Amino acid sequence: MTTATDSKPILFFDGVCGLCNRFVDFVLKYDRHGRVYLAPLQGSTAAAVLPQNLAQGLDTVVFLEGGQWQCRSSAIVRIFWQLGGAWSILGTLLWLIPEPLRDLGYKVVASNRYRLFGKKETCRLPTPAERARFLD
């Protein structure tokens, strides 16, 4: 099934996670062409768009690009590719690491993210300048 969101790359992130919010800030800063849209996992876009198998117990970054879903380290690599320039090179270097190994590193960080980076009570609110990039 094709939806309006299939045509734009969307980063679904944990809106209450300190690390995830820092990554969102990073994407906003380095996505100079405004290609990547953002939606918290706790929001209405995620509820409407995420397939059921991804939505249940989700505790990872998810990236929707061209109708294809990427999770964990593969999502991060694809986002780097979207950013272009030196970030694209970094994404390619990460891609050369076998996925099970990349995902192991991702899972270690993800399982400790609240302890290391904090957890907020509510989702991040975009500034007026950022608002057009957020889908929720």
GROMACS elastic network, one bead per residue, 0.5 to 0.9 nm:
[ bonds ]
;  ai    aj funct       b0    kb
    2     5     6  0.81130   500
    2     6     6  0.63177   500
    2     7     6  0.88529   500
    2    67     6  0.74540   500
    3     6     6  0.54585   500
    3     7     6  0.78970   500
    3    49     6  0.82611   500
    3    67     6  0.87051   500
    4     7     6  0.62233   500
    4     8     6  0.80227   500
    5     8     6  0.57191   500
    5     9     6  0.77620   500
    5    10     6  0.76430   500
    5    49     6  0.78886   500
    5    64     6  0.84186   500
    5    67     6  0.83575   500
    6     9     6  0.73174   500
    6    10     6  0.85054   500
    6    64     6  0.72187   500
    6    65     6  0.68096   500
    6    66     6  0.56685   500
    6    68     6  0.82764   500
    7    65     6  0.74940   500
    7    66     6  0.59623   500
    7    67     6  0.73700   500
    8    35     6  0.73029   500
    8    36     6  0.71069   500
    8    37     6  0.70983   500
    8    64     6  0.79123   500
    8    65     6  0.66157   500
    8    66     6  0.70958   500
    8    67     6  0.88666   500
    9    35     6  0.67486   500
    9    36     6  0.51201   500
    9    37     6  0.60852   500
    9    38     6  0.85555   500
    9    63     6  0.70613   500
    9    64     6  0.54666   500
    9    66     6  0.69422   500
    9    67     6  0.87241   500
    9    79     6  0.86966   500
    9    82     6  0.85255   500
   10    35     6  0.87389   500
   10    36     6  0.56511   500
   10    38     6  0.54854   500
   10    39     6  0.69730   500
   10    62     6  0.82275   500
   10    63     6  0.56792   500
   10    64     6  0.51308   500
   10    65     6  0.67079   500
   10   135     6  0.87395   500
   11    24     6  0.85176   500
   11    36     6  0.67630   500
   11    37     6  0.61446   500
   11    39     6  0.62227   500
   11    40     6  0.82027   500
   11    61     6  0.72135   500
   11    62     6  0.60505   500
   11    64     6  0.66290   500
   11    65     6  0.88616   500
   11    75     6  0.82537   500
   11    79     6  0.79870   500
   12    15     6  0.87650   500
   12    37     6  0.86874   500
   12    38     6  0.60810   500
   12    40     6  0.54025   500
   12    41     6  0.56230   500
   12    46     6  0.70452   500
   12    60     6  0.86337   500
   12    61     6  0.59187   500
   12    62     6  0.50889   500
   12    63     6  0.61055   500
   12    64     6  0.79947   500
   13    16     6  0.88046   500
   13    17     6  0.83375   500
   13    20     6  0.61469   500
   13    21     6  0.78607   500
   13    23     6  0.89191   500
   13    24     6  0.79656   500
   13    38     6  0.75694   500
   13    39     6  0.64450   500
   13    41     6  0.54270   500
   13    42     6  0.84907   500
   13    59     6  0.88139   500
   13    60     6  0.72731   500
   13    61     6  0.51822   500
   13    62     6  0.68094   500
   13    63     6  0.87635   500
   14    17     6  0.55040   500
   14    18     6  0.87199   500
   14    19     6  0.89101   500
   14    20     6  0.60263   500
   14    21     6  0.77200   500
   14    39     6  0.87818   500
   14    40     6  0.56156   500
   14    41     6  0.53281   500
   14    42     6  0.70709   500
   14    58     6  0.89429   500
   14    59     6  0.73552   500
   14    60     6  0.74340   500
   14    61     6  0.72141   500
   14   123     6  0.79730   500
   15    18     6  0.82253   500
   15    20     6  0.70365   500
   15    21     6  0.66818   500
   15    39     6  0.82271   500
   15    41     6  0.65184   500
   15    42     6  0.66586   500
   15    43     6  0.85233   500
   15   120     6  0.81761   500
   15   122     6  0.72506   500
   15   124     6  0.57593   500
   16    20     6  0.78541   500
   16    21     6  0.75776   500
   16    40     6  0.85571   500
   16    42     6  0.86609   500
   16   118     6  0.85239   500
   16   119     6  0.54634   500
   16   121     6  0.64133   500
   16   122     6  0.57447   500
   16   124     6  0.68821   500
   17    20     6  0.52073   500
   17    21     6  0.61788   500
   17    22     6  0.86710   500
   17   113     6  0.72653   500
   17   114     6  0.63240   500
   17   117     6  0.73395   500
   17   118     6  0.64577   500
   17   120     6  0.63998   500
   17   123     6  0.82720   500
   18    21     6  0.51806   500
   18    22     6  0.62773   500
   18    23     6  0.87280   500
   18   113     6  0.75185   500
   18   114     6  0.69552   500
   18   116     6  0.85651   500
   18   118     6  0.51076   500
   18   119     6  0.56379   500
   18   120     6  0.69916   500
   19    22     6  0.50684   500
   19    23     6  0.62632   500
   19    24     6  0.86861   500
   19   110     6  0.88545   500
   19   113     6  0.63092   500
   19   114     6  0.77691   500
   19   116     6  0.82778   500
   19   117     6  0.54681   500
   19   118     6  0.75871   500
   19   119     6  0.87167   500
   20    24     6  0.62249   500
   20    25     6  0.86763   500
   20    61     6  0.80443   500
   20   113     6  0.85486   500
   20   117     6  0.89262   500
   21    25     6  0.62465   500
   21    26     6  0.85796   500
   21   123     6  0.88681   500
   21   124     6  0.70132   500
   22    26     6  0.62047   500
   22    27     6  0.87139   500
   23    27     6  0.61979   500
   23    28     6  0.85880   500
   24    27     6  0.50653   500
   24    28     6  0.61456   500
   24    29     6  0.85591   500
   24    38     6  0.76993   500
   25    28     6  0.51063   500
   25    29     6  0.61493   500
   25    30     6  0.87097   500
   26    29     6  0.51467   500
   26    30     6  0.61715   500
   26    31     6  0.82698   500
   27    30     6  0.53243   500
   27    31     6  0.55218   500
   27    32     6  0.88915   500
   27    36     6  0.77539   500
   27    79     6  0.81494   500
   27    80     6  0.87188   500
   27    83     6  0.76458   500
   28    31     6  0.55849   500
   28    32     6  0.77100   500
   28    34     6  0.76726   500
   28    36     6  0.83367   500
   28   130     6  0.78262   500
   28   133     6  0.84593   500
   29    32     6  0.70024   500
   30    33     6  0.86382   500
   30    34     6  0.89044   500
   30    83     6  0.64079   500
   30    84     6  0.88581   500
   30    87     6  0.87354   500
   31    34     6  0.53878   500
   31    35     6  0.66484   500
   31    36     6  0.70787   500
   31    82     6  0.76621   500
   31    83     6  0.50797   500
   31    84     6  0.80822   500
   32    35     6  0.79846   500
   32    83     6  0.75402   500
   33    36     6  0.85174   500
   33    83     6  0.81848   500
   34    37     6  0.75168   500
   34    83     6  0.89670   500
   34   133     6  0.73498   500
   35    82     6  0.71802   500
   35    83     6  0.79783   500
   35   133     6  0.86993   500
   36    79     6  0.78361   500
   36    82     6  0.73799   500
   36    83     6  0.83192   500
   36   133     6  0.74294   500
   37   132     6  0.84055   500
   37   134     6  0.58714   500
   37   135     6  0.69612   500
   38   133     6  0.60768   500
   38   135     6  0.61315   500
   38   136     6  0.81243   500
   39    42     6  0.83442   500
   39    43     6  0.67826   500
   39    44     6  0.85714   500
   39    45     6  0.66273   500
   39    46     6  0.67783   500
   39   133     6  0.87114   500
   39   134     6  0.57698   500
   39   135     6  0.53721   500
   39   136     6  0.58818   500
   40    43     6  0.52994   500
   40    44     6  0.84634   500
   40    45     6  0.79820   500
   40    46     6  0.68951   500
   40   123     6  0.72920   500
   40   124     6  0.83550   500
   40   134     6  0.85786   500
   40   135     6  0.84560   500
   40   136     6  0.72385   500
   41    44     6  0.82819   500
   41    45     6  0.80730   500
   41    46     6  0.53542   500
   41    47     6  0.75982   500
   41    50     6  0.89449   500
   41    55     6  0.83777   500
   41    58     6  0.80839   500
   41    59     6  0.88954   500
   41    61     6  0.86635   500
   41    62     6  0.88065   500
   42    45     6  0.86238   500
   42    46     6  0.68630   500
   42    47     6  0.75401   500
   42   123     6  0.77624   500
   43    46     6  0.55768   500
   43    47     6  0.64218   500
   43    48     6  0.88418   500
   43   123     6  0.88226   500
   43   135     6  0.86346   500
   43   136     6  0.59529   500
   44    48     6  0.60674   500
   44    49     6  0.84756   500
   44   135     6  0.85828   500
   44   136     6  0.64131   500
   45    48     6  0.51245   500
   45    49     6  0.58537   500
   45    50     6  0.79939   500
   45   135     6  0.65521   500
   45   136     6  0.62492   500
   46    49     6  0.52258   500
   46    50     6  0.53219   500
   46    51     6  0.89551   500
   46    55     6  0.78851   500
   46   136     6  0.87430   500
   47    50     6  0.61475   500
   47    51     6  0.87083   500
   47    55     6  0.75461   500
   48    51     6  0.84475   500
   50    53     6  0.81928   500
   50    54     6  0.62734   500
   50    55     6  0.57847   500
   50    69     6  0.89997   500
   51    54     6  0.54457   500
   51    55     6  0.61517   500
   51    56     6  0.89532   500
   52    55     6  0.50218   500
   52    56     6  0.63373   500
   53    56     6  0.60598   500
   54    57     6  0.78009   500
   54    58     6  0.63380   500
   54    62     6  0.85288   500
   54    71     6  0.89103   500
   55    58     6  0.54909   500
   58    61     6  0.84821   500
   59   110     6  0.78585   500
   59   111     6  0.87874   500
   60    71     6  0.67114   500
   60    72     6  0.58293   500
   60   107     6  0.86305   500
   60   110     6  0.72775   500
   61    70     6  0.83952   500
   61    71     6  0.58538   500
   61    72     6  0.56483   500
   61    73     6  0.83810   500
   61    75     6  0.67017   500
   61    76     6  0.77622   500
   62    69     6  0.69137   500
   62    70     6  0.56899   500
   62    72     6  0.67830   500
   62    74     6  0.89155   500
   62    75     6  0.59518   500
   62    76     6  0.85853   500
   63    68     6  0.81093   500
   63    69     6  0.58040   500
   63    70     6  0.50730   500
   63    71     6  0.63810   500
   63    72     6  0.88035   500
   63    74     6  0.85404   500
   63    75     6  0.51707   500
   63    76     6  0.79766   500
   63    78     6  0.77354   500
   63    79     6  0.75970   500
   64    67     6  0.62282   500
   64    68     6  0.56307   500
   64    70     6  0.64257   500
   64    71     6  0.89727   500
   64    75     6  0.83134   500
   65    68     6  0.52856   500
   65    69     6  0.66324   500
   65    70     6  0.79755   500
   65    78     6  0.84136   500
   66    69     6  0.84718   500
   69    75     6  0.81204   500
   70    73     6  0.83353   500
   70    74     6  0.57398   500
   70    76     6  0.85766   500
   70    78     6  0.79614   500
   71    74     6  0.57408   500
   71    76     6  0.79724   500
   72    75     6  0.54804   500
   72    76     6  0.67222   500
   72   102     6  0.85883   500
   72   103     6  0.63077   500
   72   106     6  0.64619   500
   72   107     6  0.78156   500
   73    76     6  0.50446   500
   73    77     6  0.62329   500
   73    78     6  0.86660   500
   73    94     6  0.85399   500
   73    95     6  0.87410   500
   73    99     6  0.74986   500
   73   102     6  0.59284   500
   73   103     6  0.54696   500
   73   104     6  0.88632   500
   73   105     6  0.83746   500
   73   106     6  0.60235   500
   73   107     6  0.88464   500
   74    77     6  0.51125   500
   74    78     6  0.62115   500
   74    79     6  0.86330   500
   74    94     6  0.89929   500
   74    95     6  0.76891   500
   74    99     6  0.75393   500
   74   102     6  0.82331   500
   74   103     6  0.80722   500
   75    78     6  0.51868   500
   75    79     6  0.62073   500
   75    80     6  0.87126   500
   76    79     6  0.51397   500
   76    80     6  0.63100   500
   76    81     6  0.87491   500
   76    91     6  0.77390   500
   77    80     6  0.51410   500
   77    81     6  0.63584   500
   77    82     6  0.87961   500
   77    88     6  0.82068   500
   77    90     6  0.80295   500
   77    92     6  0.72756   500
   77    93     6  0.89840   500
   77    94     6  0.66811   500
   77    95     6  0.65808   500
   78    82     6  0.62950   500
   78    83     6  0.87929   500
   78    88     6  0.85695   500
   78    91     6  0.69812   500
   79    83     6  0.63641   500
   79    84     6  0.89259   500
   79    87     6  0.87860   500
   79    88     6  0.85479   500
   79    91     6  0.79664   500
   80    83     6  0.51188   500
   80    84     6  0.66621   500
   80    85     6  0.89394   500
   80    86     6  0.87333   500
   80    87     6  0.50858   500
   80    88     6  0.52351   500
   80    89     6  0.81497   500
   80    90     6  0.70826   500
   80    91     6  0.51629   500
   80    92     6  0.85182   500
   81    84     6  0.53335   500
   81    85     6  0.82489   500
   81    87     6  0.65493   500
   81    89     6  0.77014   500
   81    90     6  0.83108   500
   81    91     6  0.58354   500
   81    92     6  0.76704   500
   82    87     6  0.83921   500
   82    88     6  0.71625   500
   83    86     6  0.85233   500
   83    87     6  0.61129   500
   83    88     6  0.65296   500
   84    87     6  0.55734   500
   84    89     6  0.79141   500
   85    88     6  0.53890   500
   85    89     6  0.69162   500
   86    89     6  0.50846   500
   86    90     6  0.63784   500
   86    91     6  0.86711   500
   87    91     6  0.61364   500
   87    92     6  0.86371   500
   88    92     6  0.62514   500
   88    93     6  0.86968   500
   89    92     6  0.50585   500
   89    93     6  0.62525   500
   89    94     6  0.86463   500
   90    93     6  0.50767   500
   90    94     6  0.62031   500
   90    95     6  0.85257   500
   91    94     6  0.51097   500
   91    95     6  0.60578   500
   91    96     6  0.87830   500
   92    96     6  0.64312   500
   93    96     6  0.53143   500
   93    97     6  0.72198   500
   94    97     6  0.54800   500
   94    98     6  0.85591   500
   94   102     6  0.75515   500
   95    98     6  0.71615   500
   95    99     6  0.75390   500
   95   102     6  0.82799   500
   96    99     6  0.84339   500
   97   100     6  0.84905   500
   97   101     6  0.67535   500
   97   102     6  0.62272   500
   98   101     6  0.55012   500
   98   102     6  0.62683   500
   98   103     6  0.86855   500
   99   103     6  0.58800   500
   99   104     6  0.83642   500
  100   103     6  0.51383   500
  100   104     6  0.60881   500
  100   105     6  0.88105   500
  101   104     6  0.50506   500
  101   105     6  0.65146   500
  101   106     6  0.86698   500
  102   105     6  0.53602   500
  102   106     6  0.62530   500
  102   107     6  0.87238   500
  103   107     6  0.59402   500
  103   108     6  0.85302   500
  104   107     6  0.51268   500
  104   108     6  0.62977   500
  104   109     6  0.88118   500
  105   108     6  0.52391   500
  105   109     6  0.64775   500
  105   110     6  0.86064   500
  106   109     6  0.53436   500
  106   110     6  0.59957   500
  106   111     6  0.85470   500
  107   111     6  0.58517   500
  107   112     6  0.85393   500
  108   111     6  0.54186   500
  108   112     6  0.66256   500
  108   113     6  0.87048   500
  109   112     6  0.53755   500
  109   113     6  0.58833   500
  109   116     6  0.88226   500
  110   113     6  0.50507   500
  110   114     6  0.81682   500
  111   114     6  0.78145   500
  111   115     6  0.86937   500
  112   115     6  0.54382   500
  112   116     6  0.60713   500
  112   117     6  0.83125   500
  113   116     6  0.51600   500
  113   117     6  0.55172   500
  113   118     6  0.70302   500
  113   119     6  0.84140   500
  114   117     6  0.53216   500
  114   119     6  0.53053   500
  115   118     6  0.56836   500
  115   119     6  0.79134   500
  119   122     6  0.87829   500
  120   123     6  0.70841   500
  120   124     6  0.83629   500
  122   125     6  0.86602   500
  125   131     6  0.86478   500
  126   129     6  0.77601   500
  126   130     6  0.54887   500
  126   131     6  0.55281   500
  126   133     6  0.87159   500
  126   134     6  0.73389   500
  127   130     6  0.51395   500
  127   131     6  0.60773   500
  128   131     6  0.51517   500
  128   132     6  0.80917   500
  129   132     6  0.73064   500
  129   133     6  0.87507   500
  130   133     6  0.56661   500
  130   134     6  0.70474   500
  131   134     6  0.54371   500
  131   135     6  0.82008   500
  131   136     6  0.89501   500
  132   135     6  0.75895   500
